[in-house]
Amino acid sequence: MKLTINSKTMGRSITFSRPGKSYVYADLNGNEGTLGNQICDGGRAMGSTIGYSGDSDAEFAAVCRRWYRAYVQRAAQQ
């Protein structure tokens, strides 16, 4: 599964992917798939990882967008 968000706040696109059965990755470091960063609770890239093991593209997109909003909020607070 893949989802790309065109981020105006970051000035680039972020691609989320699930190359395996559960873990979701974002290309925050410029690398896609398992070479990217695992998304974690609270909009972080380290900590308790967030996974999605279903088959619904809409639910996968909701997980990714929820994480992205938390990530942007965290970045704005720093």
C-alpha positions as CSV (number, residue, x, y, z in Angstrom):
1,M,0.0,0.0,0.0
2,K,1.2,3.5,-0.7
3,L,-0.1,7.1,-0.1
4,T,1.6,10.3,-1.1
5,I,0.7,13.6,0.7
6,N,1.8,16.8,-1.0
7,S,2.9,18.8,2.1
8,K,2.8,22.6,1.7
9,T,4.2,23.1,5.2
10,M,7.2,20.9,4.5
11,G,7.6,22.0,0.9
12,R,7.7,18.5,-0.5
13,S,5.8,15.3,-0.9
14,I,5.8,12.6,1.7
15,T,5.2,9.0,0.6
16,F,3.8,6.5,3.1
17,S,4.1,2.8,2.4
18,R,3.5,-0.6,3.9
19,P,5.9,-2.9,2.3
20,G,5.2,-5.8,4.6
21,K,2.2,-6.9,6.6
22,S,1.9,-4.2,9.2
23,Y,4.6,-1.6,9.7
24,V,4.0,1.8,8.0
25,Y,7.0,3.8,6.7
26,A,7.4,7.4,5.6
27,D,10.2,8.7,3.4
28,L,11.2,11.5,5.8
29,N,14.8,10.7,5.3
30,G,14.5,10.6,1.5
31,N,14.3,6.8,1.3
32,E,11.1,4.9,0.6
33,G,9.9,1.6,2.0
34,T,11.9,-0.1,4.8
35,L,14.8,2.3,4.3
36,G,12.5,5.2,5.4
37,N,11.3,6.0,8.9
38,Q,8.7,4.0,10.7
39,I,5.8,6.1,11.9
40,C,5.2,6.1,15.6
41,D,2.7,7.4,18.2
42,G,2.4,11.2,18.6
43,G,3.7,12.2,15.2
44,R,7.2,10.8,16.0
45,A,9.6,8.7,14.0
46,M,10.9,6.8,17.0
47,G,8.9,5.1,19.8
48,S,5.8,2.9,19.7
49,T,5.4,2.1,16.1
50,I,2.1,2.4,14.3
51,G,1.0,-0.5,12.1
52,Y,-1.9,-1.2,9.8
53,S,-2.6,-4.8,8.7
54,G,-5.9,-4.4,6.9
55,D,-6.7,-4.2,3.2
56,S,-8.7,-0.9,3.0
57,D,-6.9,1.9,1.2
58,A,-9.2,4.4,2.9
59,E,-8.3,3.2,6.4
60,F,-4.6,3.1,5.5
61,A,-4.9,6.7,4.3
62,A,-6.7,7.7,7.5
63,V,-3.8,6.2,9.6
64,C,-1.2,8.1,7.5
65,R,-3.0,11.4,7.5
66,R,-3.7,11.2,11.3
67,W,0.1,10.6,11.9
68,Y,1.0,13.4,9.4
69,R,-1.2,16.0,11.3
70,A,0.4,15.0,14.6
71,Y,3.9,15.3,13.0
72,V,3.2,18.8,11.6
73,Q,1.8,19.9,15.0
74,R,4.8,18.6,16.8
75,A,7.2,20.3,14.4
76,A,5.3,23.6,14.8
77,Q,5.6,23.4,18.6
78,Q,9.4,23.0,18.5
